[in-house]
């Protein structure tokens, strides 16, 4: 088995588990479908990204790897309220379309951030968000998840293979294993995060 932390190794392992040598590029499709599921279900600290951008209008394009907001703050440190798109629209309507102020709230609308009030001039904001996994490919043969937890990728890809191969008997097996691995990874990350918060500083230790 070639589960060695590389894209080619992962494809070989998927074919090996399925006992099929004729799937070729289809294994790559299984992996891409698995990445979609992983991005939807997994939210851990390794996926958190911080970036800064300048907002010059009411709408601003999301980062290309955006997978969910954590916080948006002004460069002065003030954290903006996160609102549902319809709630922000109603707030804007009730304010009489207030513009030219400092943003106080934002919403995610499609592939864009919407800010209210819309800034009249460029406003620097700091974004903290969950990023999608760097997609595996021949040009990008590994990422942190494949290196640390190749089993998540493997069983995610096997799960995606079942409908293609019409293998109903193994669909529930792959699904249970994949779900368990993702859940365990989430719980371990939450436990480590909580432990980090509870670790006393040296000055607190007698």
N, C-alpha and C positions, 0 to 999 in steps of 0.2 A: 504494500500500500504506500502511496506517495504523498501523504498528507504532511508536507514539509513547509507549510507557510507561504507557498507561492500559488499563483493563479493556475499555472499548468499542473502543479501537484494536486490542487483541489479538483480540477477537472478529471484528472486520472483517478483520484480517489472516488469521485462520484460514479464513474464508469465501473470501477472495481466493485463498489458496494452493490451496484445494480447487476453485476456480472454481465455487462454488455460492452462489447468493443466496437459497436457500430453506431454509437450516438454522435461522435464527432463534435461539431460546433454546437449541437443542441445542449450539451452540458453547460456551455457558456450562457445559454438562455436560461437554464435552470438557476444558475448563479445570479444572473441579473434579476430574475423574479424573486429570488430569496433576499437579495439586497433591498428590494422594495418592501418586503415584509419586515425585515430587520429595522429599516428606517422608520417604519410605522410603529413598531412595538417597543423598540429599545430606546431608552433615554437614560444615559449614564454620563458621569462627569467627563469621560474622555471625549464626549461628543460636544462639549460646550466650547464655544468660540466667542472671543471678544473682538470687536472691530469698531472703528470710528468712521463716520461719514458726515458730509455737510448737506443739510436739507435746505433746498432753495425754493420749494413750493409745497403745496398741500400733500402731494403724493411723491413717494420715493421708492425706487425699485428695491425689492428684497435682495439680499446676497444670493448668489447662484446656488450655494449649498445650504440655504436656509431650510430648517426642518422644525421650526417652532420657537416662539419668543420666550425669553426668560425675563429680560428687563430692557428698557430703553431709558436712557438718562441724558440730561443736558450735560455739557462739559463742566458746568458749575456744580454738578453732583445731584441736582434735583431729578428724582425718578418720575417719569411720566406715568399716568394712569393707563392701564390696558383696558380697552373697551371692545365689546362686540361691534361689528361694523354698523348694524342697525341702530345701536345705542349712540354711537358717535354721530351718525347722521341726524338723529333726533336732537342731540345736544347742539349740533351745528345749526339746526333749524330754529331751535328755541333761542339761540344767541343772536339771531338775525344775521347769520353768516359772518360773524366776527372774523376779521383777518388782520394781519399785520402785527400780531402779538407774539409772545413767546409760547411755544407749544406746551400744553399741559396734559394732553392725552393723545393716544394713538390707537389705531386698529389695524389688523392685517386684512387687506381686501384683495383677494386674488393673489397676484404676484407682487403686490405693492404694500408699503406702509402708507397709511393715511394719518396726517397729523392735524390736530386742532388745538388752538387756532393755527391757521396756515402762516408760516413765517414770512415776513416781508423781505427779509434779507437772509443770507446764508446763516444757518444755525448748526453748530457742531453738536452731534449727538453720539453717544457711546452705546453700542448695541451689545447685548449678551444674549446668545441664542444657541439652540441645539443645531448642529450641522449634520448633514447627511454623511454617511460613510463615503470616503473616497472610493469611487467605483473601481472594481477590479477589471483589468484588461491586459492585453499583451504589453501595452505601454506603461501600465501601472500594476505590476504583478503582485503587489502586497499592500496591506494596510494594517493598522494597529489591531483590528479585531481578528483578522486572519492569522496574524502572528501570535496573539495572546490566546484566542479561543477559536481555533479552526473547526472545532466540533459544531459551533453555532452555524457556521457557513455550510458545513457538510450536511447536517440534517435539514437545514433550510432548503438546500438545493435538492436533496432527496425528496422532501415533501413536495416540491414543485414538479418533480419528475412523475409522480404518481398519476395525475390526470392525463399527462401526455402518453404514458405507457398503459393507461387504463388498468392500473394496478390497484384496484379498490382494497384489496386485502392488506396492503402495506400502508395505505393512506393514513389510517388512524395511528399506526405505529410511528411513522415519521412525524406526524403532527404532534403526538404526545411528547416525543423526545425533543423536538424543536421548541415547543412551548415550555417544557421543563428547563431547558438550557437557558432560554431567554429570561425566564422568571428567576432562576438562580443567579444569573449575572446581575439582574436588577437588584435583587435582595443583597447580594454581596457588596455592590456599589453603595447601596443605602447604608449598610452596616458600617462600611469603611468611612463613609461621610460622617455618620453620627459619631463614630469613634474619634475622628479628627476633631470634631467640635468639642468633645468631652475631655480631650487630652489636656491636662493642666499645664500651665506655663511653669517654668523653673521657679519663678518667684512665689508660686502658690504651693510648692512642695516643701514641707517642713524638713 
